Amino acid sequence: MKLTDQQSGAVTEKLGLSPISEQHEVYPQLAKALGEHTFFISEKGLFVFSPQSETEEADSTARLFVVATWSTEEKDRLTPINPPAAVDVLFDLASGNITGGS
C-alpha cells in the first residue's frame, strides 16, 4: 500500500524509518518484486505497511511488515523474508496515530 507524504512523515517521526522515493533508482526493482508500496528503510531492513483487512476501504488500520533484512555488515545488500514478518506496529491511517514500535 502507498502512503501519503503526510503519513510517511508521521512514520519517519515516530519510528525513524526513512521512505524510499519513487524516483530512487532502486524503487522500480522493489515495486516489481514486492508490488506498489511506500517502502521504508532502516538499519534493520526494508519495511512496508499492509492493510489490516482484505479491502483498504473497510479498515483504515495498517500493520508494519519487514520484507527484507540486511545480509551484510556494510548494509549494501538485502535478503528477502518470505513470508514478510509482521511487526508490532499499527498505523491508524485516518488519525495518523501510530502504536507500538517505541
Rosetta blueprint (number, residue, H / E / L):
1 M L
2 K L
3 L L
4 T L
5 D H
6 Q H
7 Q H
8 S H
9 G H
10 A H
11 V H
12 T H
13 E H
14 K H
15 L H
16 G L
17 L L
18 S E
19 P E
20 I L
21 S L
22 E L
23 Q L
24 H L
25 E L
26 V L
27 Y H
28 P H
29 Q H
30 L H
31 A H
32 K H
33 A H
34 L H
35 G L
36 E L
37 H L
38 T L
39 F L
40 F E
41 I E
42 S E
43 E L
44 K L
45 G E
46 L E
47 F E
48 V E
49 F E
50 S E
51 P E
52 Q L
53 S L
54 E L
55 T L
56 E L
57 E L
58 A L
59 D L
60 S L
61 T E
62 A E
63 R E
64 L E
65 F E
66 V E
67 V E
68 A E
69 T E
70 W E
71 S L
72 T L
73 E L
74 E L
75 K L
76 D L
77 R L
78 L E
79 T E
80 P E
81 I E
82 N E
83 P E
84 P E
85 A E
86 A E
87 V E
88 D E
89 V E
90 L E
91 F E
92 D E
93 L L
94 A L
95 S L
96 G L
97 N E
98 I E
99 T E
100 G E
101 G L
102 S L
